[in-house]
Structures are given as C-alpha cells and as structure tokens.
C-alpha cells in the first residue's frame, strides 16, 4: 500500500469518527455513564482478579495455579463440577421441555397450572429452596424418606446429605426443582412461535404426533433450545447458594464445586491467591463453553 | 374427536400430579412453619397437623428481630432497582435509536457480562469496598450488584424502546423539542412497562442474593433476610421452627410480585432472552 492511499484511509477514518461523534453526540453522552460503570465495575475487577491470582508475596508467579492444578482435591472438585453441571443441564432440558409441551396444551385451568409449575419454584428465594429441601432430606424427620418408604422404593431411611453419592443426587434434584422453570418458560415462549399451519400440513401428510414433534417442533425451536441450554450451563456452573446452604460442599467434598471451593478459600481461609486462581479457572471454562456455543450457532445460521 | 378428549384428560391428570409434586416442597415448608415443636419432630410424620401455632412466627419477629432484616432487604432491593434503572435507560435508548460506532461494543458488553461468574468478583469487590469504605453499607452492596443487573436491564428495556415508533419523536423534534426532551417526554413514558419489569427483576435478584450480601454485609444491623437465614442455619442446626417461619415470610414478596405480574413479566424476560 502506498503512502497516498494510507493517508487517505487514515483521513477517512478520522473523518468518519469525527462525523460519528458529532452526528451521534446525544448517543455518546447517553452511554457515557454505562461505559464508565463497565470499566470500573467489570473490567477493573476482572483484571484485578487475574493479577491477584498471578502473585505470590508481591512477585509474579504461576505458583498459585500450579498448586491448584496439582492438588488432588481440585481434581475431585473438577469431577464434581462436571457431574453437577451435566446432570442439572440435561434434567433442566428434559423437564423444562416436557412441561412446556404439557403447558402448551389448550386446556381448562391452564393458567393455574402455569402459575403453580412455573412460578412457585422460580419465585422461591434460593436460600428458602435450600432450607425446604434440606429439611425434606433430613435423615430422621425428613418427609422424603417417609414417602419413599410408603411407596416401597426404599426399605430403610437414607442419610441423604451424609453419604457422598446421595448428597450429589440430593443437591442435583433440589437444583432441578429450583431451576427447570426458567428453561420451561423459554421453551413455552418458543413453542408459541411454531406456526399452527405446519402441524396441520404435517398431519395431512399422515405424520403421527411423535413425527410432528421431531420433524416440526424441534427444528423450529432449535435456536431457542441452543440458547437456553447455553444459559443453563453458565448458570449451573456458577450457582452458589443451594450447595452452600445444603451441604457447604460436604460430605467429604462430594458436592464441592469450583464456586463453593473458591468461596471457602477466600472467606474461610482468607487465601485470596488460590481462591482467585480457582475462580479464574472456572471463568475460563465458562467463557470457552459460551464462545464455542456462540460460534456454532453463528456457523449453523450461515 | 373421541381420541382428542381422551388425550386431553391424560394431559389434565398429568398436570394435576406434576403441580402437586412441584408445589410440595413449598407447601411442606408452610405446613411445618405452623406446626408445634412436638409435631415437627413427630414419628410417624404428621401430614395434617391438628394444632396450628403461630409461635415460630412470633419468635422470629419478636425475639430475633426479623422485621429489621426484612426492612434491610427492602431497602437494598429498592435501591438496587433504582440505580439499575438510572444507569440502563439511556444506553437502552441510545442503542435502539442511534446507529453509531460504539453501538456494537455496547451490545456485545451486555452479552459478555452475562457470562461473568459472580465468584470472579468476590475478592476484587471485597478489596474495592474496603478501600472505598463502603464495606458493610447498603450503597456498597447495591453498587456491586450492578454488573449483574444492569446488562440484562439494558437488554430488556431495549425491546420496549424498539416498539416505540420513530415518527412520534420526529414530529416532536419538528415541533421544537430538544433531543433530550424528545426522549424524556415522548419515548420514556411509553417504556414504563419495560422499566417496571426491570425493577421487578432487579428487586428479586437483590432479594435472594446470598454470596455478596453474606460476605460484605457483616454487621447484624445491615444484614438481609438471606444472610440472616443462612447464619441461622449455621448457628442453630436443629431449630427448624423459626427458620421455616422466616423462610415463609421471605418468600412472600417475590411470590406476590410474580403472582400478579407473571404473565407480563415472563413476556418481557423471554422476549429479551430469545429474540436474537
């Protein structure tokens, strides 16, 4: 590129920027507080979190990450986080879509069912949901053991929150109860975008209801499913109050996730260096998943 | 036709059973809150208690000062909602009305902020609040909630501005309104429903938030309902009565808000989340 064109380009760019700033002066003034806020309250803390995680006694170092990554406890917590996230996301998807399909039926009293099924779990504050489930799981006075005994599913009371695998199952069930409603709402909104004519046309071609579901419903709501699943993954990995209240990561760290572990490091042991290292690892994982999903979404659309 | 009514009754029965299962944990919480202590620990479990008592509610309000925590939560929720709306209305407006170079970055920041885990901020905000002296204050806690409420608020309000016809403002501008007056007098009143749903969303977020409030609101005079409940569990593992009474009361504001406004609110939220 010769200098003349280069100068011209720079000039153009300058002009367009100046033009943009004058023409849209109102817009720039309007977003100013938001931009300042993003820089001070989002960019700065994120950068600071990274800096803290790379420092040991005031010097730059990878030591915090090395400590964390080679710690067997961290390996267990990684496995826990994977089990927790995958189970919750799959169940939220299945329960959410299933209930959205049911609630999408045009029946009498639909609003009442909608209110009970979607609003009660969602509107219950996290801590209250945790309290309610903790009490239901109580090994001696818990109602769950009693009901399961009466139904003949178990033949002795189970110590739900005291045995590692049971505790894992217990927090997952409680979280699905708390979380499926958001998925169901999104799927319900999605189902209402499916044109009725498509069903009629499919029915005329002799498609049964399962075929109508897989050939008409699913393709139409596919983009909504992808968005919802992505959001559920992010929310589940980052979800804190339920596990913190019900088990605080126990028994024997079986329900510890990146988030509860990082929190405990920071506020029980005041070990900010390792806490920030763990939270940054968590952040990188969430971010990678989000990027992959977004890219695949863009790729599919083109 | 015959088959259709048969399907309908299956759907109906399924919905009744599922509603029962889903409502159960909450109903059980309410029943337990009204049980006497002997009934709470009764064996076999009492599903339909004979003696209903208000002792746990009295205890939690009179002996444990629950109304103070309730008031703290209200202040924090209303304050967070007000601050969020204040910051998010103008960028929402600017990014729907103007085509400027910074528009894309602003919209991208909304998306990216959704991905930031709260845990990444816990240590930096702690240091920030300590440094500014805002630790253990409502204002400080409101401020650190903003990264989690503002981006989604911009997104939700944008959808409402998009529905306001541009021609309304154009005629106001011709009549001699300034740019700001056109925004303030013409468009803003029309997006009040959007602002209301943002207010609700933010209030509920703040109402149930635990991680930040537990870490930053350390003195009992500033603690919120979730913090109180969380500390109560830690201290008195077995005193379920007051814990349940407090939990029932804590659920009332969000339940009432959602009960009345659910249809409207769900519309605002889902249209913001799934419309690309």
Contacts between the chains, C-beta under 8 A, distances in Angstrom:
chain1	res1	chain2	res2	distance
A	17	B	101	7.0
A	20	B	100	5.6
A	20	B	101	4.9
A	23	B	100	7.8
A	24	B	98	4.9
A	24	B	99	7.7
A	24	B	100	3.8
A	26	B	94	7.3
A	26	B	98	7.2
A	26	B	179	4.6
A	26	B	180	7.3
A	27	B	94	4.1
A	27	B	95	7.8
A	27	B	97	7.3
A	27	B	98	3.7
A	27	B	100	4.8
A	27	B	102	7.6
A	27	B	103	7.7
A	28	B	94	8.0
A	28	B	100	7.0
A	28	B	102	6.9
A	30	B	90	4.0
A	30	B	91	6.3
A	30	B	93	6.3
A	30	B	94	3.9
A	31	B	90	6.9
A	31	B	91	4.7
A	31	B	94	5.3
A	31	B	95	7.5
A	31	B	102	6.3
A	31	B	106	5.8
A	33	B	87	5.8
A	33	B	90	7.0
A	34	B	87	5.9
A	34	B	88	7.3
A	34	B	90	7.2
A	34	B	91	4.2
A	34	B	106	7.0
A	34	B	150	7.3
A	34	B	154	7.3
A	35	B	102	7.8
A	35	B	106	7.6
A	37	B	87	5.8
A	37	B	146	6.6
A	37	B	150	6.9
A	38	B	109	5.6
A	38	B	113	7.7
A	41	B	143	7.0
A	41	B	144	7.4
A	41	B	146	5.9
A	41	B	147	5.1
A	42	B	109	7.8
A	42	B	113	6.2
A	42	B	116	6.9
A	42	B	147	5.1
A	44	B	124	7.5
A	45	B	120	7.4
A	45	B	121	5.1
A	45	B	124	3.6
A	45	B	125	6.1
A	45	B	128	6.8
A	46	B	116	7.0
A	46	B	120	6.2
A	46	B	121	7.7
A	46	B	124	7.6
A	48	B	124	4.3
A	48	B	127	7.3
A	49	B	120	5.3
A	49	B	121	7.3
A	49	B	123	6.3
A	49	B	124	5.1
A	52	B	123	6.3
A	52	B	124	7.6
A	99	B	18	6.9
A	102	B	11	6.1
A	102	B	14	6.2
A	102	B	15	5.9
A	102	B	18	7.3
A	103	B	15	7.6
A	105	B	8	7.3
A	105	B	11	4.9
A	107	B	8	6.0
A	107	B	11	6.0
A	107	B	12	6.0
A	107	B	15	7.5
A	108	B	12	7.9
A	113	B	15	4.7
A	113	B	19	5.6
A	114	B	262	8.0
A	115	B	259	6.9
A	115	B	262	6.5
A	116	B	19	4.4
A	116	B	22	6.6
A	116	B	23	5.3
A	117	B	15	7.7
A	117	B	18	6.5
A	117	B	19	5.7
A	117	B	22	5.4
A	118	B	262	7.4
A	118	B	266	7.6
A	119	B	255	7.4
A	119	B	258	4.8
A	119	B	259	6.6
A	119	B	262	5.5
A	120	B	22	6.4
A	120	B	23	5.5
A	120	B	26	5.3
A	120	B	255	7.7
A	121	B	22	6.2
A	121	B	26	7.8
A	122	B	258	7.2
A	123	B	204	7.5
A	123	B	251	7.2
A	123	B	254	4.2
A	123	B	255	5.1
A	123	B	257	7.6
A	123	B	258	4.3
A	123	B	259	7.9
A	124	B	26	6.1
A	124	B	251	5.6
A	124	B	254	7.4
A	124	B	255	7.7
A	125	B	207	6.3
A	125	B	208	3.6
A	125	B	225	7.6
A	125	B	226	6.4
A	125	B	250	5.6
A	125	B	251	6.2
A	125	B	254	6.4
A	126	B	208	5.0
A	126	B	210	6.2
A	126	B	226	7.3
A	127	B	208	6.7
A	127	B	210	5.8
A	127	B	225	7.9
A	127	B	226	4.4
A	127	B	229	5.0
A	127	B	230	5.9
A	127	B	247	7.6
A	127	B	250	7.4
A	128	B	29	7.2
A	128	B	208	7.9
A	128	B	229	7.3
A	128	B	247	4.3
A	128	B	250	5.5
A	128	B	251	5.2
A	129	B	25	7.4
A	131	B	29	7.3
A	131	B	229	6.6
A	131	B	233	7.0
A	131	B	243	6.0
A	131	B	244	7.2
A	131	B	247	5.0
A	132	B	25	4.6
A	132	B	26	6.5
A	132	B	28	6.8
A	132	B	29	4.4
A	132	B	247	7.0
A	133	B	25	6.2
A	134	B	233	7.7
A	135	B	28	7.7
A	135	B	29	7.3
A	135	B	32	6.7
A	135	B	240	6.1
A	135	B	244	7.4
A	136	B	25	6.1
A	136	B	28	6.5
A	141	B	40	7.0
A	141	B	41	5.6
A	141	B	43	7.8
A	141	B	45	7.2
A	143	B	28	5.9
A	143	B	45	5.9
A	146	B	44	7.0
A	146	B	45	4.7
A	177	B	22	7.1
A	177	B	25	6.5
A	185	B	266	5.5
A	185	B	269	7.3
A	185	B	270	5.8
A	186	B	270	5.7
A	186	B	273	6.4
A	186	B	274	5.9
A	188	B	270	8.0
A	189	B	266	7.6
A	189	B	267	7.9
A	189	B	270	3.9
A	189	B	271	7.4
A	189	B	274	6.1
A	190	B	274	6.6
A	223	B	274	8.0
A	223	B	276	7.3
A	224	B	274	5.2
A	227	B	273	7.1
A	227	B	274	6.0
A	228	B	274	7.7
A	231	B	114	7.6
A	231	B	273	7.3
A	234	B	114	7.2
A	234	B	115	6.0
A	234	B	117	8.0
A	237	B	117	7.3
A	238	B	117	4.2
A	238	B	118	6.2
A	238	B	119	6.8
A	240	B	118	6.9
A	240	B	119	7.1
A	240	B	210	6.9
A	240	B	211	5.0
A	241	B	208	7.6
A	241	B	210	4.2
A	241	B	211	7.0
A	241	B	226	7.4
A	244	B	210	7.1
A	244	B	211	7.8
A	244	B	230	7.7
A	245	B	210	7.8
A	245	B	230	6.2
A	245	B	233	6.4
A	258	B	119	7.4
A	259	B	117	7.0
A	259	B	118	8.0
A	259	B	119	4.8
A	262	B	119	5.2
A	262	B	122	7.6
A	263	B	119	6.4
A	263	B	122	6.6
A	263	B	211	6.8
A	266	B	122	5.9
A	266	B	123	5.5
A	266	B	126	7.6
A	267	B	122	7.8
A	267	B	215	5.7
A	272	B	123	5.0
A	275	B	122	7.7
A	275	B	123	6.1
A	276	B	123	5.4
A	279	B	117	6.9
A	279	B	119	4.5
A	279	B	120	5.0
A	279	B	122	7.2
A	279	B	123	7.6
A	280	B	120	6.9
A	282	B	117	5.9
A	282	B	119	6.3
A	282	B	120	7.5
A	283	B	116	7.3
A	283	B	117	5.7
A	283	B	120	5.0
A	286	B	115	5.9
A	286	B	117	5.9
A	287	B	115	5.9
A	290	B	115	4.8
